[in-house]
Amino acid sequence: MHRARLPLATATAAAALVAVTGCTEKSDGKGGDGTVKVTASDEKCEVSKKQFPAGHVELDIENKGSKVTEVYVLFPDDRIVGERENIGPDMKQTLTVEVKAGDYRIACKPGMKGEGIRQNVRATGGGTAKKRDPRLDKAVAEYRAYVQAQADETLPKVKAFTDAVRKGDLEAAKKAYAPSRIGWERTEPVAESFGNIDPKVDVRKDGLAEGQDPEKDWTGWHRLERALWQGKKIGQREKDLATRLDKDLADWRKRVGKAAITPSSMANGAKELLDEVATGKVTGEEERYSHTDLVDFKANVEGAEKAYALLKPVASENRPALAKELDKQFAALDKLLDKHRAGTDSYTFTSYDKVGKADRKELQDGVNALAEPLSKLAAAVVTSK
């Protein structure tokens, strides 16, 4: 996985979390019916209300703790409705989600680890609060097709990679590694929404759950990446892991069509992809052995840009200045990436260990310049002009 995040709880464990010590209700009466204030600290996750109308819900988040935190809205089985990551101390963030009537959980994760401090909440009513713009229904349908296509196209590329591993062909496996990850990286937030697939296929060593043994429990791309570039050899363990990767990604492909996708989850997912770039790719932590970070970087940006392009007809009508700024910042970031191409192929980039501090800082600034307006996209597509 792109950064150190521990696996979400299983559905069984989630069902047992009816109440969690340290997660309390705080009734201050502020905010509209669809607004929930979330006050996060190192020990608590306070919410201003436990019930709110179904439809578009806005979380006004404030981190009053000493640790960087993240806030999730979860289904009861721990699938992700929406999330906001990397909320530093004394920072405020807004998260807009679309929910149907039913039970959910709000989770704060101080230190961005573990299952978090949780609060059970309920959306009331018969469905969404307002009739949705048909252009947004079209955007969701097209994005769903895009996500499925990415999964369909990924599996043959993964097989080229895993076949090379099973054959013990080190150089062929190295060559096939980065291309095998592009479709996954473009659609990561949808894959992560299932909760239990990402820890199997994309976790880094430092993202393993407490008590897991890296030699026994670490699976997926990055475990194989370490063997190819650091260990420089392929043993039976790696061959077995290659077959496991095929199986786990086939499961992902099968489940993609059932993912819960809404206009707000598309917009939030685009922001999450930029967060992934900021916390893993720009730092060089994601592909620490292969240094193929810029391939992931490009794929993350492409996935975010696709979601934005589909939502743009509504966003540009509701918030024309925001759409103009997003167009500008996407173009600027694409231009920055072009500086680091190492060939005519759109996914041939300079090895990231060869990218200097000044260039990394320039890329980081470009990501930040895009992430700020992108964080407002969800609100732009669920509000009236």
TACOR-V871887 format. One record per residue. N is the residue number from 1. RES is the residue in one letter. SS is DSSP state (a for helix, b for strand, c for the rest). PSI is psi in whole degrees, 0 to 359 (NA if undefined). OMEGA is omega in degrees with one decimal (* if undefined). Layout:
n:N res:RES ss:SS psi:PSI omega:OMEGA
n:N res:RES ss:SS psi:PSI omega:OMEGA
This chain:
n:1 res:M ss:c psi:152 omega:-175.8
n:2 res:H ss:c psi:328 omega:178.7
n:3 res:R ss:c psi:175 omega:-176.7
n:4 res:A ss:c psi:102 omega:173.8
n:5 res:R ss:c psi:133 omega:-178.8
n:6 res:L ss:c psi:152 omega:-178.2
n:7 res:P ss:c psi:147 omega:175.5
n:8 res:L ss:c psi:160 omega:-179.9
n:9 res:A ss:c psi:157 omega:175.0
n:10 res:T ss:c psi:167 omega:-179.9
n:11 res:A ss:a psi:323 omega:-179.8
n:12 res:T ss:a psi:314 omega:179.7
n:13 res:A ss:a psi:322 omega:-179.7
n:14 res:A ss:a psi:320 omega:-178.3
n:15 res:A ss:a psi:332 omega:-179.3
n:16 res:A ss:a psi:344 omega:-176.4
n:17 res:L ss:c psi:64 omega:179.7
n:18 res:V ss:c psi:324 omega:176.5
n:19 res:A ss:c psi:143 omega:-179.0
n:20 res:V ss:c psi:128 omega:178.9
n:21 res:T ss:c psi:134 omega:178.2
n:22 res:G ss:c psi:353 omega:178.5
n:23 res:C ss:c psi:105 omega:-169.9
n:24 res:T ss:c psi:159 omega:176.8
n:25 res:E ss:b psi:138 omega:-179.6
n:26 res:K ss:c psi:104 omega:-174.0
n:27 res:S ss:c psi:94 omega:178.1
n:28 res:D ss:c psi:354 omega:175.2
n:29 res:G ss:c psi:2 omega:-177.3
n:30 res:K ss:c psi:157 omega:176.6
n:31 res:G ss:c psi:157 omega:179.3
n:32 res:G ss:c psi:178 omega:-177.4
n:33 res:D ss:c psi:327 omega:-177.5
n:34 res:G ss:c psi:13 omega:-178.9
n:35 res:T ss:b psi:131 omega:177.3
n:36 res:V ss:b psi:123 omega:176.2
n:37 res:K ss:b psi:129 omega:178.6
n:38 res:V ss:b psi:119 omega:178.2
n:39 res:T ss:b psi:112 omega:-176.7
n:40 res:A ss:b psi:143 omega:172.5
n:41 res:S ss:c psi:186 omega:-179.3
n:42 res:D ss:c psi:340 omega:-177.2
n:43 res:E ss:c psi:346 omega:-173.1
n:44 res:K ss:c psi:161 omega:173.6
n:45 res:C ss:b psi:90 omega:-174.7
n:46 res:E ss:b psi:135 omega:176.9
n:47 res:V ss:b psi:146 omega:-175.1
n:48 res:S ss:c psi:342 omega:177.5
n:49 res:K ss:c psi:149 omega:179.0
n:50 res:K ss:c psi:344 omega:178.3
n:51 res:Q ss:b psi:144 omega:179.2
n:52 res:F ss:b psi:158 omega:-178.3
n:53 res:P ss:b psi:144 omega:174.5
n:54 res:A ss:c psi:157 omega:-178.8
n:55 res:G ss:b psi:221 omega:179.6
n:56 res:H ss:b psi:121 omega:-177.5
n:57 res:V ss:b psi:131 omega:179.6
n:58 res:E ss:b psi:125 omega:175.3
n:59 res:L ss:b psi:118 omega:172.7
n:60 res:D ss:b psi:107 omega:-170.7
n:61 res:I ss:b psi:135 omega:174.0
n:62 res:E ss:b psi:130 omega:178.1
n:63 res:N ss:b psi:109 omega:178.8
n:64 res:K ss:c psi:12 omega:179.7
n:65 res:G ss:c psi:185 omega:-179.5
n:66 res:S ss:c psi:353 omega:-177.6
n:67 res:K ss:c psi:152 omega:170.9
n:68 res:V ss:c psi:137 omega:-177.3
n:69 res:T ss:b psi:173 omega:171.7
n:70 res:E ss:b psi:152 omega:-176.5
n:71 res:V ss:b psi:133 omega:-178.7
n:72 res:Y ss:b psi:148 omega:161.3
n:73 res:V ss:b psi:123 omega:-173.0
n:74 res:L ss:b psi:147 omega:165.3
n:75 res:F ss:b psi:164 omega:179.2
n:76 res:P ss:c psi:332 omega:179.5
n:77 res:D ss:c psi:13 omega:174.9
n:78 res:D ss:c psi:6 omega:168.6
n:79 res:R ss:c psi:148 omega:-173.8
n:80 res:I ss:b psi:126 omega:172.6
n:81 res:V ss:b psi:314 omega:179.7
n:82 res:G ss:b psi:159 omega:-179.6
n:83 res:E ss:b psi:156 omega:171.5
n:84 res:R ss:b psi:121 omega:-173.1
n:85 res:E ss:b psi:169 omega:170.3
n:86 res:N ss:b psi:51 omega:177.2
n:87 res:I ss:b psi:106 omega:-176.0
n:88 res:G ss:c psi:168 omega:177.1
n:89 res:P ss:c psi:137 omega:179.3
n:90 res:D ss:c psi:10 omega:178.1
n:91 res:M ss:c psi:154 omega:174.8
n:92 res:K ss:b psi:143 omega:178.2
n:93 res:Q ss:b psi:159 omega:175.7
n:94 res:T ss:b psi:137 omega:176.6
n:95 res:L ss:b psi:122 omega:178.1
n:96 res:T ss:b psi:126 omega:179.1
n:97 res:V ss:b psi:161 omega:176.1
n:98 res:E ss:b psi:122 omega:-175.9
n:99 res:V ss:b psi:147 omega:171.6
n:100 res:K ss:c psi:169 omega:178.5
n:101 res:A ss:c psi:138 omega:179.3
n:102 res:G ss:b psi:186 omega:-177.7
n:103 res:D ss:b psi:143 omega:179.6
n:104 res:Y ss:b psi:175 omega:173.5
n:105 res:R ss:b psi:140 omega:170.7
n:106 res:I ss:b psi:126 omega:-177.5
n:107 res:A ss:b psi:131 omega:171.4
n:108 res:C ss:b psi:137 omega:-177.9
n:109 res:K ss:c psi:83 omega:176.4
n:110 res:P ss:a psi:133 omega:-175.5
n:111 res:G ss:a psi:0 omega:179.8
n:112 res:M ss:a psi:42 omega:-179.3
n:113 res:K ss:c psi:157 omega:173.0
n:114 res:G ss:c psi:194 omega:-177.9
n:115 res:E ss:c psi:345 omega:177.0
n:116 res:G ss:c psi:173 omega:176.0
n:117 res:I ss:b psi:124 omega:-166.0
n:118 res:R ss:b psi:152 omega:175.6
n:119 res:Q ss:b psi:125 omega:174.8
n:120 res:N ss:b psi:133 omega:178.0
n:121 res:V ss:b psi:167 omega:-178.9
n:122 res:R ss:b psi:135 omega:172.3
n:123 res:A ss:b psi:128 omega:-174.0
n:124 res:T ss:b psi:158 omega:179.4
n:125 res:G ss:c psi:181 omega:-175.0
n:126 res:G ss:c psi:354 omega:-177.6
n:127 res:G ss:c psi:211 omega:178.4
n:128 res:T ss:c psi:154 omega:-172.2
n:129 res:A ss:c psi:325 omega:-175.7
n:130 res:K ss:c psi:154 omega:175.7
n:131 res:K ss:c psi:133 omega:-174.1
n:132 res:R ss:c psi:145 omega:174.3
n:133 res:D ss:c psi:127 omega:-178.9
n:134 res:P ss:a psi:336 omega:176.7
n:135 res:R ss:a psi:331 omega:177.5
n:136 res:L ss:a psi:325 omega:174.4
n:137 res:D ss:a psi:320 omega:177.7
n:138 res:K ss:a psi:319 omega:179.3
n:139 res:A ss:a psi:317 omega:179.3
n:140 res:V ss:a psi:315 omega:-179.7
n:141 res:A ss:a psi:318 omega:-179.6
n:142 res:E ss:a psi:324 omega:178.5
n:143 res:Y ss:a psi:322 omega:177.2
n:144 res:R ss:a psi:318 omega:177.7
n:145 res:A ss:a psi:321 omega:178.8
n:146 res:Y ss:a psi:314 omega:-179.4
n:147 res:V ss:a psi:317 omega:179.0
n:148 res:Q ss:a psi:319 omega:179.2
n:149 res:A ss:a psi:321 omega:178.4
n:150 res:Q ss:a psi:319 omega:178.4
n:151 res:A ss:a psi:317 omega:-180.0
n:152 res:D ss:a psi:319 omega:-177.6
n:153 res:E ss:a psi:338 omega:-178.5
n:154 res:T ss:a psi:319 omega:-172.9
n:155 res:L ss:a psi:316 omega:176.3
n:156 res:P ss:a psi:325 omega:178.4
n:157 res:K ss:a psi:323 omega:176.7
n:158 res:V ss:a psi:320 omega:179.8
n:159 res:K ss:a psi:323 omega:176.1
n:160 res:A ss:a psi:321 omega:178.2
n:161 res:F ss:a psi:310 omega:-175.7
n:162 res:T ss:a psi:328 omega:175.4
n:163 res:D ss:a psi:319 omega:178.7
n:164 res:A ss:a psi:321 omega:177.4
n:165 res:V ss:a psi:313 omega:-178.5
n:166 res:R ss:a psi:331 omega:177.7
n:167 res:K ss:a psi:350 omega:-178.2
n:168 res:G ss:c psi:19 omega:-178.2
n:169 res:D ss:c psi:94 omega:-173.8
n:170 res:L ss:a psi:311 omega:-176.0
n:171 res:E ss:a psi:320 omega:178.2
n:172 res:A ss:a psi:321 omega:179.1
n:173 res:A ss:a psi:317 omega:177.9
n:174 res:K ss:a psi:318 omega:-178.6
n:175 res:K ss:a psi:325 omega:-176.1
n:176 res:A ss:a psi:349 omega:-173.6
n:177 res:Y ss:a psi:299 omega:-175.0
n:178 res:A ss:a psi:314 omega:178.5
n:179 res:P ss:a psi:330 omega:-178.3
n:180 res:S ss:a psi:344 omega:-174.3
n:181 res:R ss:a psi:352 omega:-170.9
n:182 res:I ss:a psi:311 omega:-178.9
n:183 res:G ss:a psi:321 omega:176.3
n:184 res:W ss:a psi:312 omega:-176.9
n:185 res:E ss:a psi:328 omega:178.2
n:186 res:R ss:a psi:332 omega:-171.8
n:187 res:T ss:c psi:25 omega:-175.5
n:188 res:E ss:a psi:315 omega:-177.1
n:189 res:P ss:a psi:325 omega:177.6
n:190 res:V ss:a psi:317 omega:178.3
n:191 res:A ss:a psi:318 omega:-178.8
n:192 res:E ss:a psi:334 omega:-176.7
n:193 res:S ss:c psi:338 omega:179.2
n:194 res:F ss:c psi:340 omega:174.1
n:195 res:G ss:c psi:311 omega:-170.5
n:196 res:N ss:c psi:358 omega:179.3
n:197 res:I ss:c psi:314 omega:-177.5
n:198 res:D ss:a psi:315 omega:179.3
n:199 res:P ss:a psi:340 omega:179.4
n:200 res:K ss:a psi:328 omega:-170.0
n:201 res:V ss:a psi:338 omega:-170.6
n:202 res:D ss:c psi:15 omega:-178.3
n:203 res:V ss:c psi:144 omega:172.6
n:204 res:R ss:c psi:166 omega:-177.3
n:205 res:K ss:a psi:318 omega:-178.1
n:206 res:D ss:a psi:1 omega:176.7
n:207 res:G ss:a psi:2 omega:178.6
n:208 res:L ss:c psi:150 omega:179.1
n:209 res:A ss:c psi:154 omega:179.1
n:210 res:E ss:c psi:131 omega:179.6
n:211 res:G ss:c psi:347 omega:178.0
n:212 res:Q ss:c psi:141 omega:-179.6
n:213 res:D ss:c psi:119 omega:-178.9
n:214 res:P ss:a psi:328 omega:-177.8
n:215 res:E ss:a psi:335 omega:-178.0
n:216 res:K ss:a psi:324 omega:-169.7
n:217 res:D ss:a psi:348 omega:-177.8
n:218 res:W ss:c psi:122 omega:-179.6
n:219 res:T ss:c psi:172 omega:172.6
n:220 res:G ss:c psi:189 omega:-175.5
n:221 res:W ss:a psi:310 omega:-171.0
n:222 res:H ss:a psi:332 omega:173.4
n:223 res:R ss:a psi:319 omega:177.5
n:224 res:L ss:a psi:324 omega:177.4
n:225 res:E ss:a psi:315 omega:-179.8
n:226 res:R ss:a psi:318 omega:-179.0
n:227 res:A ss:a psi:320 omega:-175.8
n:228 res:L ss:a psi:316 omega:-173.8
n:229 res:W ss:a psi:324 omega:-179.4
n:230 res:Q ss:a psi:310 omega:179.1
n:231 res:G ss:a psi:331 omega:178.7
n:232 res:K ss:c psi:36 omega:174.9
n:233 res:K ss:c psi:157 omega:-179.5
n:234 res:I ss:c psi:117 omega:178.0
n:235 res:G ss:c psi:188 omega:-179.4
n:236 res:Q ss:a psi:326 omega:178.6
n:237 res:R ss:a psi:316 omega:179.9
n:238 res:E ss:a psi:322 omega:178.7
n:239 res:K ss:a psi:320 omega:177.3
n:240 res:D ss:a psi:321 omega:178.7
n:241 res:L ss:a psi:327 omega:177.5
n:242 res:A ss:a psi:317 omega:178.1
n:243 res:T ss:a psi:322 omega:176.6
n:244 res:R ss:a psi:321 omega:178.9
n:245 res:L ss:a psi:317 omega:176.2
n:246 res:D ss:a psi:314 omega:-177.3
n:247 res:K ss:a psi:313 omega:-177.8
n:248 res:D ss:a psi:322 omega:179.8
n:249 res:L ss:a psi:333 omega:173.1
n:250 res:A ss:a psi:323 omega:175.8
n:251 res:D ss:a psi:316 omega:176.5
n:252 res:W ss:a psi:312 omega:-179.1
n:253 res:R ss:a psi:319 omega:-178.2
n:254 res:K ss:a psi:326 omega:-173.6
n:255 res:R ss:a psi:344 omega:-176.4
n:256 res:V ss:a psi:319 omega:-178.0
n:257 res:G ss:c psi:343 omega:-179.3
n:258 res:K ss:c psi:5 omega:-177.7
n:259 res:A ss:c psi:144 omega:175.4
n:260 res:A ss:c psi:113 omega:-177.6
n:261 res:I ss:c psi:130 omega:175.8
n:262 res:T ss:c psi:167 omega:175.9
n:263 res:P ss:a psi:320 omega:-179.7
n:264 res:S ss:a psi:324 omega:178.0
n:265 res:S ss:a psi:327 omega:174.6
n:266 res:M ss:a psi:313 omega:-179.1
n:267 res:A ss:a psi:315 omega:178.1
n:268 res:N ss:a psi:324 omega:178.2
n:269 res:G ss:a psi:322 omega:177.0
n:270 res:A ss:a psi:318 omega:177.5
n:271 res:K ss:a psi:321 omega:178.9
n:272 res:E ss:a psi:323 omega:178.5
n:273 res:L ss:a psi:323 omega:175.9
n:274 res:L ss:a psi:325 omega:175.8
n:275 res:D ss:a psi:321 omega:178.2
n:276 res:E ss:a psi:319 omega:177.8
n:277 res:V ss:a psi:315 omega:-176.0
n:278 res:A ss:a psi:323 omega:-173.8
n:279 res:T ss:a psi:345 omega:-176.8
n:280 res:G ss:a psi:315 omega:-173.6
n:281 res:K ss:a psi:310 omega:-178.5
n:282 res:V ss:c psi:327 omega:-179.0
n:283 res:T ss:c psi:344 omega:-177.6
n:284 res:G ss:c psi:9 omega:-177.3
n:285 res:E ss:c psi:330 omega:-173.6
n:286 res:E ss:c psi:304 omega:-176.9
n:287 res:E ss:c psi:61 omega:-171.2
n:288 res:R ss:c psi:342 omega:179.4
n:289 res:Y ss:c psi:317 omega:-176.2
n:290 res:S ss:c psi:337 omega:-177.9
n:291 res:H ss:c psi:34 omega:176.8
n:292 res:T ss:c psi:30 omega:-174.8
n:293 res:D ss:a psi:325 omega:-176.0
n:294 res:L ss:a psi:337 omega:173.6
n:295 res:V ss:a psi:313 omega:176.4
n:296 res:D ss:a psi:317 omega:179.0
n:297 res:F ss:a psi:307 omega:-179.0
n:298 res:K ss:a psi:316 omega:-179.0
n:299 res:A ss:a psi:319 omega:176.9
n:300 res:N ss:a psi:315 omega:-179.5
n:301 res:V ss:a psi:320 omega:178.0
n:302 res:E ss:a psi:318 omega:178.9
n:303 res:G ss:a psi:319 omega:177.9
n:304 res:A ss:a psi:318 omega:-178.1
n:305 res:E ss:a psi:326 omega:177.6
n:306 res:K ss:a psi:313 omega:179.0
n:307 res:A ss:a psi:316 omega:179.1
n:308 res:Y ss:a psi:315 omega:-178.2
n:309 res:A ss:a psi:321 omega:-179.8
n:310 res:L ss:a psi:329 omega:-179.9
n:311 res:L ss:a psi:347 omega:-172.6
n:312 res:K ss:a psi:320 omega:-179.5
n:313 res:P ss:a psi:320 omega:178.9
n:314 res:V ss:a psi:317 omega:-178.9
n:315 res:A ss:a psi:319 omega:-177.8
n:316 res:S ss:a psi:334 omega:177.0
n:317 res:E ss:a psi:318 omega:-178.9
n:318 res:N ss:a psi:320 omega:-177.0
n:319 res:R ss:c psi:74 omega:-175.5
n:320 res:P ss:a psi:323 omega:-179.6
n:321 res:A ss:a psi:322 omega:178.6
n:322 res:L ss:a psi:314 omega:179.6
n:323 res:A ss:a psi:319 omega:178.7
n:324 res:K ss:a psi:318 omega:179.5
n:325 res:E ss:a psi:321 omega:178.7
n:326 res:L ss:a psi:318 omega:176.2
n:327 res:D ss:a psi:315 omega:-178.5
n:328 res:K ss:a psi:314 omega:-174.5
n:329 res:Q ss:a psi:326 omega:174.5
n:330 res:F ss:a psi:315 omega:179.8
n:331 res:A ss:a psi:320 omega:-179.4
n:332 res:A ss:a psi:319 omega:-179.1
n:333 res:L ss:a psi:321 omega:175.9
n:334 res:D ss:a psi:321 omega:179.6
n:335 res:K ss:a psi:320 omega:177.7
n:336 res:L ss:a psi:319 omega:178.7
n:337 res:L ss:a psi:323 omega:180.0
n:338 res:D ss:a psi:333 omega:179.9
n:339 res:K ss:c psi:340 omega:-173.8
n:340 res:H ss:c psi:17 omega:176.0
n:341 res:R ss:b psi:144 omega:-178.9
n:342 res:A ss:c psi:15 omega:179.9
n:343 res:G ss:c psi:184 omega:-178.3
n:344 res:T ss:c psi:337 omega:178.4
n:345 res:D ss:c psi:138 omega:-175.6
n:346 res:S ss:c psi:344 omega:-180.0
n:347 res:Y ss:c psi:28 omega:173.7
n:348 res:T ss:c psi:109 omega:-176.3
n:349 res:F ss:b psi:162 omega:173.8
n:350 res:T ss:c psi:139 omega:174.7
n:351 res:S ss:c psi:133 omega:-169.6
n:352 res:Y ss:a psi:338 omega:176.6
n:353 res:D ss:a psi:351 omega:176.9
n:354 res:K ss:a psi:356 omega:179.8
n:355 res:V ss:c psi:120 omega:-175.1
n:356 res:G ss:c psi:172 omega:-177.6
n:357 res:K ss:a psi:318 omega:-178.3
n:358 res:A ss:a psi:317 omega:179.0
n:359 res:D ss:a psi:323 omega:177.0
n:360 res:R ss:a psi:321 omega:178.1
n:361 res:K ss:a psi:320 omega:178.8
n:362 res:E ss:a psi:318 omega:177.6
n:363 res:L ss:a psi:318 omega:178.7
n:364 res:Q ss:a psi:316 omega:179.1
n:365 res:D ss:a psi:322 omega:178.2
n:366 res:G ss:a psi:320 omega:177.0
n:367 res:V ss:a psi:314 omega:-179.8
n:368 res:N ss:a psi:321 omega:-179.5
n:369 res:A ss:a psi:329 omega:177.8
n:370 res:L ss:a psi:322 omega:-174.8
n:371 res:A ss:a psi:324 omega:-176.7
n:372 res:E ss:a psi:306 omega:177.5
n:373 res:P ss:a psi:330 omega:-179.7
n:374 res:L ss:a psi:331 omega:178.6
n:375 res:S ss:c psi:345 omega:-178.8
n:376 res:K ss:c psi:357 omega:-175.5
n:377 res:L ss:a psi:318 omega:-178.5
n:378 res:A ss:a psi:315 omega:179.1
n:379 res:A ss:a psi:328 omega:-177.8
n:380 res:A ss:a psi:334 omega:-177.6
n:381 res:V ss:a psi:354 omega:179.3
n:382 res:V ss:a psi:4 omega:178.8
n:383 res:T ss:c psi:158 omega:178.7
n:384 res:S ss:c psi:158 omega:179.4
n:385 res:K ss:c psi:NA omega:*
